[in-house]
Amino acid sequence: MLTLHGFPFSNYHNIVKHALMQKGIRFDERIVYPNTPEIFAVNPTGKVPAMTTEKGTQLSESSVLIEYLEDAYPEHPLFPEDVEVRGRVRQLMKVSELYLELAARRLLPAVLGNVEFPQATLDEVRLVLERGARSLTALADFGPYLVGSELTLADIYLRYALSIPKMVGPAKLDWNVMEAVLGLADWDAMMASTDIAKKIDADQKANTAEFMAYISAPK
Ligand SMILES: N[C@@H](CCC(=O)N[C@@H](CS)C(=O)NCC(=O)O)C(=O)O
């Protein structure tokens, strides 16, 4: 059986877990934390998530993992058939990663720890986040999904990519992505209402104490 290595507090882990559940693929969830011997044994970057495929290949990087799932398990597709629309879905995934998740992640130590960032860094991050929000506004049609009437990988990717901007924006930048993009709050509520999202959110909550203990343990 396929194994997903990671931990339920991780938004990147949850992108892959959601895609697996949405496609109805059976998998083992093996709880491992970043930069530990357990994760290095399956992923040279030491990051979470990683995957061992049914054939034994070790893969990593969330976007690679979900695209692999589309290739290896074509039933219940999460990419549209039309290549033009598929391009739009990929564009939204990339925008979510580069201009929302990664930008906000820079300020995570300010929220999870007590790290202070200079105003120049806060301004830089905000500019990138505004670029992401502007792009979402231009690209998403919320009909009701990001691209039309069917759930795609873009919806799954963005749901979890938003978790850090949602935290960091109001806390550190006096800026809220949920208000910056018209339609995003309704979409987010719709995405949160599914049984799969509820299970992932419950698992995340249940993992919080263990994850906090991992973060505060001396490395
Ligand atoms: N580009 C990676 C990012 C994964 C990532 O940053 N995961 C976090 C956990 S949410 C992590 O492992 N952080 C530890 C580190 O960066 O050393 C992906 O898409 O899978």
The ligand as an SDF file (V2000), in Angstrom:
LIG
                    3D

 20 19  0  0  0  0  0  0  0  0999 V2000
    8.0160   22.5370   -1.1700 N   0  0  0  0  0  0  0  0  0  0  0  0
    7.6720   21.5800   -0.1570 C   0  0  0  0  0  0  0  0  0  0  0  0
    7.4580   22.2950    1.1550 C   0  0  0  0  0  0  0  0  0  0  0  0
    7.2190   21.3430    2.3060 C   0  0  0  0  0  0  0  0  0  0  0  0
    7.4280   22.0340    3.6550 C   0  0  0  0  0  0  0  0  0  0  0  0
    7.9570   23.1610    3.7350 O   0  0  0  0  0  0  0  0  0  0  0  0
    7.0320   21.3290    4.7080 N   0  0  0  0  0  0  0  0  0  0  0  0
    7.2720   21.8360    6.0470 C   0  0  0  0  0  0  0  0  0  0  0  0
    6.2160   21.2790    6.9910 C   0  0  0  0  0  0  0  0  0  0  0  0
    4.6540   22.0580    6.6540 S   0  0  0  0  0  0  0  0  0  0  0  0
    8.6190   21.3350    6.4950 C   0  0  0  0  0  0  0  0  0  0  0  0
    8.9480   20.1780    6.3020 O   0  0  0  0  0  0  0  0  0  0  0  0
    9.4210   22.2240    7.1170 N   0  0  0  0  0  0  0  0  0  0  0  0
   10.6880   21.8920    7.6910 C   0  0  0  0  0  0  0  0  0  0  0  0
   11.8340   22.6130    7.0530 C   0  0  0  0  0  0  0  0  0  0  0  0
   11.6150   23.4440    6.1640 O   0  0  0  0  0  0  0  0  0  0  0  0
   12.9600   22.3580    7.4470 O   0  0  0  0  0  0  0  0  0  0  0  0
    6.4270   20.7800   -0.5800 C   0  0  0  0  0  0  0  0  0  0  0  0
    5.6630   21.2930   -1.4070 O   0  0  0  0  0  0  0  0  0  0  0  0
    6.2390   19.6320   -0.1370 O   0  0  0  0  0  0  0  0  0  0  0  0
  1  2  1  0
  2  3  1  0
  2 18  1  0
  3  4  1  0
  4  5  1  0
  5  6  2  0
  5  7  1  0
  7  8  1  0
  8  9  1  0
  8 11  1  0
  9 10  1  0
 11 12  2  0
 11 13  1  0
 13 14  1  0
 14 15  1  0
 15 16  2  0
 15 17  1  0
 18 19  2  0
 18 20  1  0
M  END
$$$$
